[in-house]
């Protein structure tokens, strides 16, 4: 008896799994339109919490829940956070049913998001003429989709992303190779820890520490063999940029612009938490290894070739980030092409037109959003799945790290300068996407 009790307690989790199908008393062949209010509301809630688990913003979750509810002939009012939803459904008889749903953690999965959006569109187009069994089967298939890539692929994709990132920040081949290996090792470790359900703080801190240490080791091996200049060591910052919380940063701004303040503020806090953990971990390791931020050796490349290489590096960076976000290769390639054009334009405006970095970031994000509006009509991918990866490469992770490093050694004035530069760009990026959305999406530009 005691052994059974022990097994029972060991099997308990902090977040209990919802057995959705137990909400339904109707037969699986019952049409959704004929289901009870509780059953209809459960369908609405299940779709909403599955969408939220993919990392999309509150507006998209609410819009999809409202679409399902209208199709089922009920009304839905919902309040959405980073990992939880509280909602109430009403029917024509003025009866209501409320639920509170929560997730154990948040993640980004663009392939699952794409499948869920397809389901919502198909359900609406069919006027809800699905039976309960069909709905359960389709949602179960989507819910059971795991990460599309192994830990090795996750490591390689982050290595590719950070290699492109460090070149765009001015690094040469030594920095690119060291960043590729460092970021690859760091994200590989993070993926393994994620499979063991390790907490966020541990995953980020350990992954960044591993990335910095591998960069340092690779650089010193290269220094012994090829007599590399010490300035190449400054590229260690590029090895940790795979932890940039692009999705929560961008979706927080978009949510707040639609007055989804709860979701927006929670996402911003979550993003700041990740940035704080990553930069503090990087600062600690750098202090131990006697590393510090500095200027990498200037590349002697003519403007035409530099622009071409920036296109290539931006493509690689965005493609790598998209794979990290669990996008299919065709979706990742689409985002990468958009990101290559938008980011190269941004860098060219800063270098050749001497434009302020924040304004150039706004224009880059605006171009990315406008391109997404065109592309989405052709391929049908979720807009957020191609816009956010295409501008993550523009997030000023280098500035954020320099700010924290200087704060850590009490260079307050220099730290304040870098955090101000970072803040201006971080604000400009969602504003650029927002402007593009207002210009091209009738549904988005109206409050109701």
C-alpha positions as CSV (number, residue, x, y, z in Angstrom):
1,X,0.0,0.0,0.0
2,X,2.8,2.4,0.9
3,X,4.6,1.6,-2.3
4,X,1.4,2.4,-4.3
5,X,1.1,5.7,-2.4
6,X,4.7,6.6,-3.2
7,X,4.2,5.9,-6.9
8,X,1.1,8.0,-6.9
9,X,2.9,11.0,-5.3
10,X,5.9,10.6,-7.6
11,X,3.6,10.7,-10.6
12,X,2.0,14.0,-9.6
13,X,3.1,17.1,-11.4
14,X,2.9,20.8,-10.5
15,X,0.7,21.4,-13.5
16,X,-2.0,18.8,-14.0
17,X,-2.9,17.7,-17.5
18,X,-6.4,18.4,-18.7
19,X,-8.3,15.4,-19.9
20,X,-10.3,17.3,-22.5
21,X,-12.4,14.4,-23.7
22,X,-13.8,13.8,-20.2
23,X,-15.6,17.2,-20.5
24,X,-17.8,15.6,-23.2
25,X,-20.9,13.6,-22.3
26,X,-22.2,13.6,-25.9
27,X,-21.4,10.9,-28.3
28,X,-18.4,11.4,-30.7
29,X,-20.8,11.4,-33.6
30,X,-22.7,14.4,-32.2
31,X,-22.3,17.5,-34.3
32,X,-20.4,20.3,-32.6
33,X,-23.3,22.7,-33.3
34,X,-25.6,20.4,-31.2
35,X,-23.2,20.0,-28.3
36,X,-23.9,21.5,-24.8
37,X,-22.5,24.9,-23.7
38,X,-19.8,23.2,-21.6
39,X,-18.7,21.1,-24.5
40,X,-18.6,24.1,-26.9
41,X,-16.7,26.2,-24.4
42,X,-14.2,23.4,-23.9
43,X,-13.5,23.3,-27.6
44,X,-12.9,27.1,-27.6
45,X,-10.6,26.9,-24.6
46,X,-8.6,24.0,-25.9
47,X,-7.9,25.8,-29.2
48,X,-7.0,28.9,-27.3
49,X,-4.5,27.3,-24.9
50,X,-2.9,25.3,-27.7
51,X,-2.3,28.5,-29.6
52,X,-0.9,30.2,-26.5
53,X,1.5,27.3,-26.1
54,X,3.0,28.1,-29.5
55,X,4.2,31.5,-28.4
56,X,1.8,33.6,-30.4
57,X,0.4,36.9,-29.1
58,X,-2.9,37.5,-27.3
59,X,-4.6,39.1,-30.3
60,X,-4.1,36.0,-32.4
61,X,-5.3,33.7,-29.6
62,X,-8.4,35.8,-28.9
63,X,-9.2,36.1,-32.6
64,X,-9.1,32.4,-33.1
65,X,-11.2,31.7,-30.0
66,X,-13.8,34.2,-31.1
67,X,-13.9,32.6,-34.6
68,X,-14.5,29.1,-33.1
69,X,-17.1,30.5,-30.7
70,X,-19.0,32.4,-33.4
71,X,-19.0,29.3,-35.6
72,X,-20.5,27.3,-32.7
73,X,-23.2,30.0,-32.1
74,X,-21.9,31.2,-28.7
75,X,-20.1,34.4,-27.4
76,X,-16.7,34.3,-25.8
77,X,-15.0,36.9,-23.6
78,X,-11.4,36.1,-22.7
79,X,-8.4,37.5,-20.7
80,X,-5.0,36.3,-21.9
81,X,-1.6,36.3,-20.2
82,X,1.7,34.8,-21.0
83,X,0.9,31.2,-19.8
84,X,-2.8,31.4,-18.8
85,X,-6.3,32.2,-20.1
86,X,-9.5,33.0,-18.2
87,X,-12.6,33.0,-20.4
88,X,-16.4,32.9,-20.2
89,X,-18.7,31.6,-22.9
90,X,-22.4,32.6,-23.2
91,X,-25.2,31.0,-25.2
92,X,-28.5,32.3,-26.6
93,X,-30.3,31.2,-23.4
94,X,-28.1,33.6,-21.3
95,X,-26.4,30.7,-19.7
96,X,-22.6,31.0,-19.1
97,X,-19.6,28.8,-18.5
98,X,-16.2,29.9,-17.3
99,X,-12.8,28.2,-17.3
100,X,-9.2,29.1,-16.3
101,X,-6.5,27.3,-18.2
102,X,-2.7,27.5,-17.7
103,X,0.5,26.2,-19.2
104,X,3.6,24.9,-17.3
105,X,5.9,27.0,-19.5
106,X,5.9,28.9,-22.7
107,X,7.6,27.9,-26.0
108,X,7.7,28.8,-29.7
109,X,6.5,26.3,-32.3
110,X,5.6,27.8,-35.6
111,X,4.8,24.5,-37.3
112,X,2.1,23.7,-34.7
113,X,0.9,27.3,-34.9
114,X,0.5,26.9,-38.7
115,X,-1.5,23.7,-38.2
116,X,-3.8,25.3,-35.6
117,X,-4.5,28.3,-37.9
118,X,-5.4,25.9,-40.7
119,X,-7.8,24.1,-38.4
120,X,-9.5,27.3,-37.4
121,X,-9.9,28.4,-41.0
122,X,-11.2,25.0,-42.0
123,X,-13.7,24.9,-39.1
124,X,-15.0,28.4,-40.0
125,X,-15.2,27.6,-43.7
126,X,-17.2,24.4,-42.9
127,X,-19.6,26.4,-40.7
128,X,-18.7,24.1,-37.8
129,X,-20.0,21.0,-39.5
130,X,-17.6,18.7,-37.7
131,X,-18.6,16.1,-35.2
132,X,-17.1,15.9,-31.7
133,X,-15.0,12.9,-32.6
134,X,-13.4,14.6,-35.6
135,X,-12.5,17.7,-33.6
136,X,-10.9,15.5,-30.8
137,X,-9.0,13.6,-33.4
138,X,-7.6,16.6,-35.2
139,X,-6.7,18.6,-32.1
140,X,-5.1,15.5,-30.6
141,X,-2.9,15.1,-33.7
142,X,-1.8,18.7,-33.5
143,X,-1.2,18.6,-29.8
144,X,0.9,15.5,-30.1
145,X,3.3,17.1,-32.5
146,X,6.7,17.3,-30.9
147,X,9.6,19.5,-31.8
148,X,10.3,19.0,-35.5
149,X,14.1,18.9,-34.8
150,X,16.5,17.0,-32.6
151,X,18.9,18.6,-30.1
152,X,21.7,18.3,-32.7
153,X,19.7,20.2,-35.3
154,X,18.8,22.8,-32.7
155,X,22.5,23.2,-31.9
156,X,23.5,23.5,-35.6
157,X,20.7,26.0,-36.3
158,X,21.8,28.3,-33.4
159,X,25.4,28.0,-34.6
160,X,24.3,29.1,-38.1
161,X,22.2,32.0,-36.6
162,X,25.0,33.3,-34.4
163,X,27.7,32.9,-37.1
164,X,25.6,35.2,-39.3
165,X,24.9,37.5,-36.4
166,X,28.5,38.0,-35.5
167,X,29.5,38.7,-39.1
168,X,26.8,41.4,-39.2
169,X,28.3,42.9,-36.1
170,X,31.7,43.2,-37.8
171,X,33.3,39.9,-37.1
172,X,35.6,38.0,-39.5
173,X,36.1,34.3,-40.2
174,X,37.7,33.6,-36.8
175,X,34.7,35.1,-34.9
176,X,32.3,33.3,-37.3
177,X,33.8,29.9,-36.7
178,X,34.2,30.3,-32.9
179,X,30.6,31.7,-32.6
180,X,29.2,28.8,-34.6
181,X,30.9,26.3,-32.3
182,X,30.1,28.1,-29.1
183,X,26.4,28.8,-29.9
184,X,26.0,25.3,-31.3
185,X,27.3,23.7,-28.1
186,X,25.3,26.1,-25.9
187,X,22.0,25.5,-27.6
188,X,22.6,21.8,-27.8
189,X,22.9,21.7,-24.0
190,X,19.8,23.9,-23.6
191,X,17.8,21.5,-25.8
192,X,18.9,18.5,-23.7
193,X,18.0,20.3,-20.5
194,X,14.7,21.3,-22.1
195,X,13.9,17.6,-22.7
196,X,14.4,17.0,-19.0
197,X,12.0,19.8,-18.2
198,X,14.7,21.9,-16.5
199,X,13.7,25.3,-15.2
200,X,14.2,28.4,-17.4
201,X,16.9,30.0,-15.2
202,X,19.0,26.9,-15.3
203,X,18.7,26.4,-19.0
204,X,19.6,29.9,-20.0
205,X,22.5,30.3,-17.4
206,X,24.1,27.0,-18.3
207,X,23.6,27.4,-22.0
208,X,25.3,30.8,-22.1
209,X,28.1,29.7,-19.9
210,X,28.8,26.7,-22.1
211,X,28.6,28.9,-25.3
212,X,31.2,31.4,-23.9
213,X,33.5,28.7,-22.6
214,X,33.5,26.9,-26.0
215,X,34.1,30.1,-27.8
216,X,37.1,30.9,-25.5
217,X,38.5,27.4,-25.9
218,X,38.1,27.4,-29.7
219,X,39.7,30.9,-29.9
220,X,42.8,29.8,-27.9
221,X,43.2,26.7,-30.0
222,X,43.1,28.9,-33.1
223,X,45.5,31.3,-31.5
224,X,48.0,28.6,-30.9
225,X,47.7,27.1,-34.4
226,X,47.1,30.2,-36.5
227,X,48.5,32.9,-34.2
228,X,45.2,34.8,-34.2
229,X,45.1,38.4,-33.0
230,X,43.6,38.8,-29.5
231,X,40.9,41.2,-31.0
232,X,39.1,38.1,-32.3
233,X,38.4,37.1,-28.7
234,X,35.9,40.0,-28.5
235,X,33.5,38.1,-30.7
236,X,32.5,35.8,-27.7
237,X,29.4,37.9,-27.3
238,X,28.1,36.5,-30.6
239,X,28.1,33.0,-29.2
240,X,25.4,33.8,-26.6
241,X,23.0,35.6,-28.9
242,X,20.9,32.5,-29.6
243,X,19.1,33.2,-26.3
244,X,17.7,36.5,-27.5
245,X,13.9,36.4,-26.7
246,X,12.7,37.7,-30.0
247,X,9.2,36.4,-29.8
248,X,8.2,37.7,-26.4
249,X,9.9,41.0,-27.1
250,X,8.1,41.6,-30.4
251,X,4.7,40.2,-29.4
252,X,4.8,42.2,-26.1
253,X,4.8,45.4,-28.2
254,X,2.1,44.2,-30.5
255,X,-0.1,43.1,-27.6
256,X,0.2,46.5,-25.9
257,X,-0.6,48.3,-29.1
258,X,-3.9,46.4,-29.0
259,X,-4.4,47.3,-25.3
260,X,-3.8,43.7,-24.3
261,X,-1.8,45.2,-21.4
262,X,-1.7,42.0,-19.3
263,X,-0.3,39.9,-22.0
264,X,2.1,42.6,-23.2
265,X,3.5,43.4,-19.8
266,X,3.9,39.7,-18.9
267,X,5.7,39.0,-22.2
268,X,8.0,42.0,-21.7
269,X,8.8,40.9,-18.1
270,X,9.5,37.4,-19.4
271,X,11.8,38.7,-22.1
272,X,13.7,41.0,-19.6
273,X,14.1,38.0,-17.3
274,X,15.8,36.0,-20.1
275,X,18.0,39.0,-21.0
276,X,19.0,39.5,-17.4
277,X,19.9,35.8,-16.8
278,X,21.8,35.6,-20.1
279,X,23.8,38.8,-19.7
280,X,24.6,38.1,-16.0
281,X,25.7,34.6,-16.8
282,X,27.8,35.9,-19.7
283,X,29.3,38.6,-17.6
284,X,30.2,36.1,-14.8
285,X,31.9,33.7,-17.3
286,X,33.7,36.6,-19.1
287,X,35.0,37.8,-15.7
288,X,36.4,34.4,-14.8
289,X,38.0,34.0,-18.2
290,X,39.3,37.6,-18.3
291,X,37.2,38.5,-21.4
292,X,35.6,41.8,-22.0
293,X,33.7,43.6,-24.8
294,X,35.9,45.4,-27.3
295,X,36.1,46.4,-31.0
296,X,36.7,43.5,-33.4
297,X,39.2,44.0,-36.2
298,X,37.7,46.1,-39.1
299,X,37.0,44.1,-42.2
300,X,38.6,45.4,-45.4
301,X,35.7,44.8,-47.8
302,X,34.4,47.1,-50.5
303,X,30.8,48.3,-50.1
304,X,29.4,46.1,-52.9
305,X,30.9,42.9,-51.6
306,X,30.0,43.8,-48.0
307,X,26.3,44.3,-49.0
308,X,26.3,40.9,-50.8
309,X,27.9,39.2,-47.7
310,X,25.4,40.9,-45.5
311,X,22.6,39.4,-47.6
312,X,24.1,36.0,-47.2
313,X,24.8,36.4,-43.4
314,X,21.3,37.8,-42.8
315,X,19.7,34.9,-44.7
316,X,21.7,32.4,-42.6
317,X,20.9,34.2,-39.4
318,X,17.2,34.3,-39.9
319,X,17.0,30.8,-41.3
320,X,18.8,29.5,-38.2
321,X,16.5,31.4,-35.8
322,X,13.5,30.1,-37.7
323,X,14.6,26.5,-37.3
324,X,15.1,27.2,-33.6
325,X,11.5,28.4,-33.6
326,X,10.4,25.0,-35.0
327,X,9.5,26.3,-38.5
328,X,9.5,23.9,-41.4
329,X,12.4,24.5,-43.9
330,X,10.1,26.2,-46.5
331,X,8.7,28.5,-43.9
332,X,12.2,29.2,-42.5
333,X,13.5,30.0,-46.1
334,X,10.6,32.4,-46.7
335,X,11.4,34.3,-43.5
336,X,15.1,34.2,-44.3
337,X,14.6,35.8,-47.7
338,X,12.5,38.6,-46.2
339,X,14.9,39.1,-43.3
340,X,17.9,39.2,-45.7
341,X,16.4,42.1,-47.6
342,X,15.0,44.0,-44.6
343,X,18.2,43.7,-42.5
344,X,20.6,44.5,-45.3
345,X,18.5,47.6,-46.0
346,X,18.7,48.6,-42.3
347,X,22.5,48.2,-42.1
348,X,22.9,50.1,-45.4
349,X,20.8,53.0,-44.1
350,X,23.0,53.2,-41.0
351,X,26.3,52.9,-42.8
352,X,25.7,54.9,-46.0
353,X,22.8,57.2,-45.2
354,X,24.1,57.8,-41.7
355,X,20.6,57.2,-40.3
356,X,19.9,56.8,-36.6
357,X,20.0,53.0,-35.8
358,X,16.5,53.2,-34.2
359,X,14.9,54.8,-37.2
360,X,16.7,52.3,-39.5
361,X,15.3,49.5,-37.4
362,X,11.8,50.9,-37.7
363,X,12.2,51.0,-41.5
364,X,13.6,47.5,-41.6
365,X,10.8,46.1,-39.6
366,X,8.2,48.0,-41.7
367,X,9.7,46.5,-44.9
368,X,9.6,43.1,-43.3
369,X,5.9,43.5,-42.3
370,X,4.9,44.8,-45.8
371,X,6.7,41.8,-47.4
372,X,4.9,39.5,-45.1
373,X,1.5,40.8,-46.2
374,X,2.4,40.0,-49.8
375,X,3.9,36.6,-49.0
376,X,1.2,35.5,-46.7
377,X,-1.4,35.8,-49.5
378,X,0.7,33.5,-51.7
379,X,1.8,30.8,-49.2
380,X,-0.7,31.1,-46.3
381,X,1.9,30.9,-43.5
382,X,1.0,32.7,-40.2
383,X,2.1,36.3,-40.4
384,X,4.0,36.1,-37.1
385,X,5.9,33.0,-38.2
386,X,7.6,34.9,-40.9
387,X,7.8,38.5,-39.5
388,X,9.2,37.9,-36.1
389,X,12.1,35.6,-37.2
390,X,12.9,38.0,-40.0
391,X,13.6,40.9,-37.5
392,X,15.0,38.9,-34.6
393,X,18.4,39.5,-36.3
394,X,17.8,43.2,-35.7
395,X,17.4,42.9,-31.9
396,X,20.5,44.6,-30.3
397,X,21.8,41.8,-28.1
398,X,25.3,43.2,-28.3
399,X,24.2,46.5,-26.9
400,X,22.3,44.8,-24.0
401,X,25.3,42.7,-23.0
402,X,27.6,45.7,-23.1
403,X,25.2,47.6,-20.9
404,X,25.1,44.9,-18.3
405,X,28.9,44.3,-18.5
406,X,29.6,48.0,-17.8
407,X,27.0,48.1,-15.0
408,X,28.8,45.1,-13.5
409,X,32.1,47.0,-13.3
410,X,30.3,50.2,-12.2
411,X,30.9,52.1,-15.5
412,X,27.4,53.5,-15.1
413,X,27.6,56.2,-17.7
414,X,28.8,53.8,-20.4
415,X,26.2,51.2,-19.4
416,X,23.5,53.8,-19.5
417,X,24.6,54.7,-23.0
418,X,24.3,51.2,-24.3
419,X,21.0,50.4,-22.6
420,X,19.5,53.6,-24.1
421,X,20.7,52.6,-27.6
422,X,19.3,49.1,-27.1
423,X,16.0,50.4,-25.8
424,X,15.4,52.7,-28.7
425,X,15.9,49.9,-31.2
426,X,13.7,47.4,-29.2
427,X,10.9,50.0,-29.2
428,X,11.3,50.7,-32.9
429,X,11.0,47.1,-34.1
430,X,7.4,46.3,-33.0
431,X,6.4,49.8,-34.1
432,X,7.6,48.9,-37.6
433,X,5.6,45.7,-37.7
434,X,2.6,47.5,-36.2
435,X,2.7,50.2,-38.9
436,X,2.9,47.6,-41.6
437,X,0.0,45.7,-40.0
438,X,-2.2,48.8,-39.8
439,X,-1.5,49.6,-43.5
440,X,-2.3,46.2,-44.8
441,X,-4.7,44.5,-42.4
442,X,-8.2,45.9,-42.1
443,X,-9.1,43.7,-39.2
444,X,-6.0,44.8,-37.2
445,X,-6.3,48.5,-37.8
446,X,-9.7,48.7,-36.0
447,X,-10.2,48.4,-32.3
448,X,-13.3,46.2,-32.7
